Amino acid sequence: MALSQASSRQEALQARHAALESRLQELSRHPSVSDAELRHLKVEKLRLKEEMQS
């Protein structure tokens, strides 16, 4: 993968990770949000973090 492609991909992953973090913070303030939804977002965020580190 070319350097610019790798950099763009990394930036996209970081942006998605940050968006998930914001969404999780927002949802955690609302008691009506299901645990399943929060768990799904947390798993997705962890997957992105692992992908960024590889």
C-alpha positions as CSV (number, residue, x, y, z in Angstrom):
1,M,0.0,0.0,0.0
2,A,1.4,3.4,-0.9
3,L,2.3,5.8,1.9
4,S,-0.4,8.3,1.1
5,Q,-3.0,5.5,1.0
6,A,-1.8,4.2,4.4
7,S,-1.9,7.7,5.8
8,S,-5.4,8.3,4.5
9,R,-6.6,5.0,5.8
10,Q,-5.1,5.7,9.2
11,E,-6.8,9.1,9.3
12,A,-10.1,7.6,8.3
13,L,-9.8,5.0,11.1
14,Q,-8.9,7.7,13.6
15,A,-11.9,9.8,12.6
16,R,-14.3,6.9,12.8
17,H,-12.8,6.0,16.2
18,A,-13.3,9.6,17.5
19,A,-16.8,9.6,16.2
20,L,-17.6,6.4,18.0
21,E,-16.1,7.8,21.2
22,S,-18.3,10.9,20.9
23,R,-21.4,8.8,20.2
24,L,-20.7,6.6,23.2
25,Q,-20.3,9.6,25.5
26,E,-23.5,11.0,24.2
27,L,-25.5,7.8,24.5
28,S,-24.1,7.0,28.0
29,R,-25.9,10.1,29.3
30,H,-29.3,8.7,28.2
31,P,-30.7,5.9,30.4
32,S,-33.0,4.7,27.7
33,V,-30.1,3.4,25.5
34,S,-29.9,-0.4,25.5
35,D,-26.8,-2.1,26.8
36,A,-26.7,-4.1,23.6
37,E,-26.3,-0.9,21.5
38,L,-23.6,0.4,23.8
39,R,-21.8,-2.9,23.7
40,H,-22.0,-3.0,19.9
41,L,-20.4,0.5,19.7
42,K,-17.7,-0.4,22.2
43,V,-16.8,-3.5,20.2
44,E,-16.6,-1.5,17.0
45,K,-14.4,1.1,18.7
46,L,-12.1,-1.6,20.0
47,R,-11.9,-3.2,16.5
48,L,-10.9,0.1,15.0
49,K,-8.3,0.7,17.7
50,E,-6.8,-2.7,17.0
51,E,-6.8,-2.0,13.3
52,M,-5.0,1.3,13.8
53,Q,-2.3,-0.4,15.8
54,S,-1.6,-3.1,13.2
